[in-house]
Amino acid sequence: QVQLVESGGGLVQAGGSLSLSCAASTTIFSISTWGWYRQAPGKERELVAQIFRNGTTNYADSVKDRFTISRDNAKNTVTLQMNSLRPEDTAVYHCNNLWGTKYNNWGQGTQVTVSS
């Protein structure tokens, strides 16, 4: 039911920056909690950043002070600004809301590769 389209990934050198964008087609976007997740080869998917409907944010310790999540309710988009990237940030990044994760509804994702 919910279409998720992630974009903005690419190949960058360590210390560089990328901005990821998520476009979501849902009528309840503005009242949903949204998050960015990542999954590296051979590892389990992890939540890296989360933004609640009131704008409050939550970050994994590994990305805190480097990544910033934001949302635009008028455009149904969620962004992830990633600065000071490290090789260990290399992963496929997905956006999703709580219901999407619960029912395993995921988009294509966008690849982020950070070279050392």
MIROFI-650305 format. One record per residue (C-alpha): residue in one letter; chain; residue number from 1; x, y, z. Coordinates in pm, 1 decimal, padded with zeros to 6 digits. Example, Ala and Ser with C-alpha at 12.3 -4.5 7.8 and 13.67 -1.06 7.14 Angstrom:
2
<a, A, 1, <01230.0, -00450.0, 00780.0>>
<s, A, 2, <01367.0, -00106.0, 00714.0>>
***
This chain:
116
<q, A, 1, <00000.0, 00000.0, 00000.0>>
<v, A, 2, <00281.3, 00240.8, 00086.7>>
<q, A, 3, <00529.7, 00311.3, -00188.3>>
<l, A, 4, <00879.5, 00400.8, -00070.4>>
<v, A, 5, <01141.6, 00546.3, -00301.8>>
<e, A, 6, <01489.1, 00617.1, -00168.0>>
<s, A, 7, <01749.2, 00816.5, -00356.5>>
<g, A, 8, <02071.6, 01008.9, -00308.2>>
<g, A, 9, <02318.6, 00730.4, -00243.9>>
<g, A, 10, <02653.0, 00702.6, -00411.9>>
<l, A, 11, <03025.8, 00657.6, -00373.7>>
<v, A, 12, <03215.5, 00904.8, -00157.4>>
<q, A, 13, <03549.9, 00924.9, 00015.5>>
<a, A, 14, <03581.4, 00907.0, 00391.2>>
<g, A, 15, <03498.9, 01243.1, 00541.3>>
<g, A, 16, <03258.4, 01330.5, 00263.3>>
<s, A, 17, <02886.3, 01394.7, 00272.2>>
<l, A, 18, <02569.3, 01262.2, 00115.2>>
<s, A, 19, <02204.7, 01356.3, 00144.5>>
<l, A, 20, <01949.1, 01078.6, 00115.3>>
<s, A, 21, <01586.6, 01137.1, 00030.1>>
<c, A, 22, <01280.7, 00920.8, 00083.8>>
<a, A, 23, <00952.7, 00980.4, -00094.7>>
<a, A, 24, <00657.2, 00802.1, 00060.9>>
<s, A, 25, <00306.4, 00769.8, -00077.8>>
<t, A, 26, <00075.0, 00747.7, 00219.6>>
<t, A, 27, <-00215.5, 00957.3, 00344.1>>
<i, A, 28, <-00094.5, 00931.0, 00704.1>>
<f, A, 29, <00260.9, 01047.1, 00644.2>>
<s, A, 30, <00237.9, 01343.4, 00880.6>>
<i, A, 31, <00127.9, 01137.3, 01181.1>>
<s, A, 32, <00376.0, 00856.8, 01126.4>>
<t, A, 33, <00713.6, 00802.0, 01285.3>>
<w, A, 34, <00978.7, 00766.8, 01016.7>>
<g, A, 35, <01322.4, 00619.1, 01027.4>>
<w, A, 36, <01628.7, 00547.6, 00821.3>>
<y, A, 37, <01770.2, 00197.9, 00837.8>>
<r, A, 38, <02080.8, 00045.9, 00691.0>>
<q, A, 39, <02203.4, -00301.7, 00620.0>>
<a, A, 40, <02559.0, -00395.6, 00535.4>>
<p, A, 41, <02648.7, -00727.2, 00371.2>>
<g, A, 42, <02636.2, -01008.6, 00623.5>>
<k, A, 43, <02485.4, -00789.3, 00893.0>>
<e, A, 44, <02138.9, -00734.3, 01030.2>>
<r, A, 45, <01943.1, -00424.2, 00939.5>>
<e, A, 46, <01980.8, -00149.8, 01198.3>>
<l, A, 47, <01795.1, 00169.8, 01276.2>>
<v, A, 48, <02027.6, 00467.4, 01241.5>>
<a, A, 49, <01793.8, 00765.6, 01271.8>>
<q, A, 50, <01432.2, 00823.9, 01363.9>>
<i, A, 51, <01201.2, 01122.7, 01361.5>>
<f, A, 52, <00869.8, 01136.1, 01542.1>>
<r, A, 53, <00561.8, 01322.4, 01431.3>>
<n, A, 54, <00641.8, 01614.2, 01660.6>>
<g, A, 55, <00990.7, 01648.4, 01514.2>>
<t, A, 56, <01181.3, 01483.9, 01795.7>>
<t, A, 57, <01474.3, 01280.0, 01668.2>>
<n, A, 58, <01668.8, 00977.7, 01780.1>>
<y, A, 59, <02004.0, 00853.1, 01652.5>>
<a, A, 60, <02220.3, 00550.3, 01687.8>>
<d, A, 61, <02535.6, 00628.1, 01882.2>>
<s, A, 62, <02747.7, 00544.5, 01580.5>>
<v, A, 63, <02598.8, 00828.6, 01373.6>>
<k, A, 64, <02505.9, 01086.1, 01635.6>>
<d, A, 65, <02650.0, 01431.5, 01560.8>>
<r, A, 66, <02725.3, 01322.3, 01204.0>>
<f, A, 67, <02381.0, 01244.4, 01059.8>>
<t, A, 68, <02067.7, 01457.6, 01066.3>>
<i, A, 69, <01719.4, 01330.4, 00990.4>>
<s, A, 70, <01441.4, 01566.8, 00888.5>>
<r, A, 71, <01094.6, 01551.8, 00738.8>>
<d, A, 72, <00871.8, 01761.7, 00517.3>>
<n, A, 73, <00509.7, 01669.8, 00577.2>>
<a, A, 74, <00387.9, 01883.2, 00286.9>>
<k, A, 75, <00601.6, 01686.9, 00042.4>>
<n, A, 76, <00582.8, 01346.2, 00212.3>>
<t, A, 77, <00959.0, 01321.4, 00224.7>>
<v, A, 78, <01219.0, 01221.0, 00480.8>>
<t, A, 79, <01582.4, 01314.3, 00439.9>>
<l, A, 80, <01905.5, 01199.7, 00595.4>>
<q, A, 81, <02198.7, 01437.3, 00579.3>>
<m, A, 82, <02516.8, 01238.2, 00632.2>>
<n, A, 83, <02842.0, 01416.8, 00710.3>>
<s, A, 84, <03188.1, 01294.8, 00804.7>>
<l, A, 85, <03118.4, 00960.5, 00644.0>>
<r, A, 86, <03324.4, 00659.0, 00739.1>>
<p, A, 87, <03384.4, 00329.1, 00559.9>>
<e, A, 88, <03174.3, 00152.1, 00822.1>>
<d, A, 89, <02876.3, 00359.2, 00705.7>>
<t, A, 90, <02876.8, 00159.5, 00383.2>>
<a, A, 91, <02539.4, -00010.2, 00348.6>>
<v, A, 92, <02208.2, -00009.5, 00168.9>>
<y, A, 93, <01990.2, 00256.2, 00326.8>>
<h, A, 94, <01612.3, 00227.4, 00351.5>>
<c, A, 95, <01344.1, 00452.0, 00490.5>>
<n, A, 96, <01029.8, 00321.4, 00656.0>>
<n, A, 97, <00764.9, 00387.6, 00915.5>>
<l, A, 98, <00677.1, 00167.3, 01210.2>>
<w, A, 99, <00399.8, -00018.6, 01028.9>>
<g, A, 100, <00618.5, -00080.1, 00729.5>>
<t, A, 101, <00887.2, -00242.4, 00938.9>>
<k, A, 102, <00631.4, -00450.3, 01125.8>>
<y, A, 103, <00477.7, -00587.3, 00806.2>>
<n, A, 104, <00807.2, -00606.4, 00618.4>>
<n, A, 105, <00716.8, -00348.2, 00357.0>>
<w, A, 106, <01041.2, -00205.1, 00218.7>>
<g, A, 107, <01144.0, -00003.3, -00081.9>>
<q, A, 108, <01437.4, -00059.8, -00312.8>>
<g, A, 109, <01685.4, 00125.3, -00092.8>>
<t, A, 110, <01984.3, 00330.2, -00196.9>>
<q, A, 111, <02345.8, 00220.1, -00182.0>>
<v, A, 112, <02598.3, 00424.5, 00012.9>>
<t, A, 113, <02962.6, 00332.5, -00032.7>>
<v, A, 114, <03237.5, 00511.4, 00156.8>>
<s, A, 115, <03595.2, 00451.3, 00051.1>>
<s, A, 116, <03886.0, 00470.5, 00292.7>>
***
